[in-house]
């Protein structure tokens, strides 16, 4: 028996012993709440407001602070996947977006992709970069939900 198997066997025995000693009322399942499902990947609907915030984060990362009229120079993001990993509280939710984006008049800016953004809780969007086709930066549970491969 390996060390790992021995530890697992001891844990199972301890669980069975503990469960057998609990009163019958403890076996009744508790109602689940949205927050009990923390760590769960959730698909979300992208709004134009969020699309604009993603574009602003992209522009800010590459060209400095946002200025009036800069959003008109950004093309996208398009073909966006948007979701979150649920946290223990809403302030611990982590939002993710994956999509294609570029700057009008700059053909080089359209190369590669898709691009990735992240937002933690109630903070602003952070542009995480161009993936070059490998979405390893994005949680696997979201990629599975979106039916996207980690790397192409």
Number of C-alpha atoms within 10 A of each C-alpha: 5 7 8 9 10 11 11 12 12 12 12 12 12 12 12 11 11 10 13 10 9 10 8 9 7 9 9 7 7 7 6 8 8 11 14 13 13 16 15 16 22 15 16 13 10 13 10 9 8 14 16 15 17 26 26 20 21 28 21 16 15 9 10 10 11 15 10 6 8 15 17 11 14 18 16 20 20 13 11 18 19 22 22 23 21 22 20 14 12 13 12 14 20 19 21 24 26 26 18 19 25 22 19 13 10 9 9 9 14 14 12 14 19 22 23 24 22 23 18 18 17 12 10 12 21 19 21 19 15 20 17 13 14 16 21 12 14 18 14 15 15 21 18 12 12 15 9 13 13 15 10 8
